[in-house]
Amino acid sequence: MKILALLLLLPSMALASGVDSLHNFLLHSHTLRAQFTQMVVDRNGKQVQNASGLMQFSRPGKFRWVYEKPYAQLIVGDGVKVWMFDADLNQVTVKKLDKALGSTPAALLAGNNEIERNFDLIDGGRGEGLEWVEASPRTQDGSFEKIRLAFRDGTLAVMELRDHFGQTTTIRFLQLELNPKLAAKLFVFTPPAGADVVGD
């Protein structure tokens, strides 16, 4: 599953709720770099995918999401378009940024600070040292019906995405760096020679 998700770190501080944690993240995060693991289970709880890689982003709208295992895949947002490169197929899919983001996890985390323009937010409670917030897209034209984010000590630790087919994607973040210096060329994508390019 191709998940456009960009994840980030918050300043370490005690916060009153998951919603407060998310708002604080939007206020303080400008760039981020993190390792991630991603697991997808179907509606019956059966694991259907296990992946890992590296993500980097520069708000708003620029990101680089690299899947390293089990297969190579690259997703780059350059602020205008989103490029998805499947190395095995040597195929590039390109979409305009506003169409690609919409009410998606990328819009939630890598967009501007107007989060409640596209999402309804509610506190998701606390458990096992985590503070949760639930974000439901205001429109139903996106891929996900619900997104849950968990924070530990002010740091974004987990993201859960439930799609309209009952699948749940869980992304866990490791070695998070808040506001690192990131080279501009990370968010520029040029299709490889001979690649099939489809889309906008």
C-alpha positions in Angstrom: 0.0 0.0 0.0 1.4 3.4 -0.9 0.9 5.6 2.1 1.7 9.2 1.9 2.4 9.9 5.3 4.9 12.3 6.9 5.8 12.1 10.6 7.3 14.3 13.1 8.6 15.1 16.4 7.3 17.5 19.0 9.3 19.4 21.7 9.5 17.2 24.8 7.0 18.7 27.3 3.9 17.7 29.2 0.8 18.4 27.3 -2.8 18.2 28.3 -4.2 16.1 25.5 -3.6 14.5 22.2 -5.2 17.4 20.4 -2.9 19.8 22.2 0.0 17.7 21.2 -1.0 17.8 17.6 -1.5 21.6 17.6 1.9 22.0 19.3 3.5 19.9 16.6 2.0 22.0 13.9 3.3 25.1 15.6 6.9 23.9 16.2 7.8 21.5 13.5 9.2 22.8 10.3 11.4 20.0 9.1 11.8 16.4 10.3 13.8 13.3 9.6 12.9 9.8 11.0 13.2 6.1 10.4 9.9 4.3 10.2 8.3 0.8 10.2 5.0 0.2 8.6 2.6 -2.7 9.1 -0.7 -3.3 7.3 -3.4 -5.7 8.6 -6.7 -6.6 6.9 -10.2 -6.4 8.5 -9.6 -9.9 10.0 -6.3 -8.9 11.7 -4.1 -10.8 9.2 -0.8 -9.0 8.4 -0.6 -8.3 4.7 2.4 -5.9 4.5 5.5 -5.1 6.5 7.8 -2.3 5.3 10.4 0.1 6.6 12.3 3.1 5.4 13.2 6.8 5.9 11.1 9.9 5.7 12.0 13.6 5.6 9.8 16.7 5.2 9.8 20.4 5.1 6.5 22.0 5.8 4.4 23.0 4.0 4.0 20.5 1.2 7.6 19.2 0.7 8.5 15.7 1.7 10.6 12.6 0.8 9.3 9.2 1.8 11.7 6.3 1.0 10.7 2.7 1.3 13.8 0.6 1.6 12.3 -2.9 2.5 10.8 -5.1 1.3 11.0 -3.3 -2.1 12.3 0.1 -3.2 9.8 2.9 -3.6 10.2 6.7 -3.5 7.5 9.4 -2.9 8.6 13.0 -3.3 6.4 16.1 -2.7 8.1 19.2 -4.2 5.5 21.8 -3.1 3.7 21.7 -6.4 3.5 18.0 -7.4 3.8 14.6 -5.8 6.0 12.1 -7.6 5.8 8.3 -6.8 8.5 6.2 -8.3 8.3 2.4 -8.3 11.8 1.1 -9.0 10.8 -2.5 -9.9 8.3 -1.3 -12.5 10.4 1.7 -13.5 7.2 3.7 -13.4 6.6 7.3 -12.2 3.1 8.5 -11.1 2.7 12.2 -10.8 -0.2 14.2 -9.3 -0.8 17.9 -8.5 -0.1 18.5 -4.8 -3.5 19.7 -3.8 -5.2 16.7 -5.5 -2.7 14.2 -4.0 -3.0 15.6 -0.4 -6.7 16.5 0.2 -7.8 15.0 3.4 -4.9 12.6 3.7 -2.3 12.0 6.4 0.1 14.1 4.4 -2.4 17.1 4.5 -2.8 16.4 8.2 0.9 16.5 9.0 2.8 18.3 6.2 0.2 20.9 5.2 -0.3 24.3 6.6 -1.6 25.0 10.1 -5.3 25.0 9.1 -5.8 21.4 10.2 -9.4 21.8 11.4 -10.4 23.1 7.9 -10.1 19.5 6.6 -10.3 17.3 9.8 -12.6 16.9 12.8 -10.3 16.3 15.9 -11.2 14.5 19.1 -9.1 13.3 22.0 -8.5 9.6 21.8 -7.6 9.0 25.4 -4.4 7.7 27.1 -2.9 4.3 27.5 0.5 2.7 27.9 2.2 6.1 28.2 0.6 7.4 25.0 -1.8 10.3 24.3 -4.0 9.7 21.3 -5.9 12.1 19.0 -8.4 11.0 16.3 -8.7 12.9 13.1 -11.6 12.3 10.8 -11.6 13.8 7.3 -14.5 16.3 6.8 -15.0 14.9 3.2 -15.3 11.3 2.1 -13.3 11.5 -1.1 -10.0 10.5 0.5 -8.5 7.0 1.1 -8.9 7.0 4.8 -11.9 7.1 7.1 -10.0 7.7 10.3 -6.5 8.6 11.4 -5.1 8.2 14.9 -1.9 9.7 16.2 -0.1 8.9 19.4 2.3 11.1 21.3 4.8 10.1 24.1 6.3 12.9 26.2 5.4 15.4 23.4 6.9 13.3 20.6 4.9 11.7 17.8 5.4 8.0 18.2 2.7 6.1 16.3 0.3 6.8 13.4 -2.7 4.5 12.6 -4.6 4.8 9.4 -7.9 3.0 8.8 -9.1 2.8 5.2 -12.6 2.3 3.7 -11.8 -1.4 3.1 -11.2 -2.2 6.8 -7.4 -2.3 6.5 -5.3 -0.7 9.3 -1.8 0.7 8.6 0.4 1.3 11.7 3.5 3.4 11.3 6.0 3.7 14.1 8.7 6.3 14.2 12.3 5.9 15.3 15.4 8.1 15.7 13.3 11.3 15.1 15.1 14.5 14.5 13.1 17.8 14.9 14.0 20.7 12.6 17.2 19.3 11.0 18.8 21.1 8.1 17.6 19.4 4.9 19.1 20.0 1.5 16.6 21.5 -1.0 17.6 18.9 -3.6 15.9 16.2 -1.4 12.5 17.6 -2.5 13.3 17.7 -6.2 12.5 14.7 -8.4 13.6 14.1 -12.0 12.1 10.9 -13.6 14.9 8.4 -14.5 15.7 8.0 -18.2 13.4 5.5 -19.8 10.8 5.5 -16.9 7.2 5.4 -17.8 5.5 8.6 -16.5 1.8 8.7 -16.0 -0.6 11.2 -14.3 -0.9 15.0 -14.3 
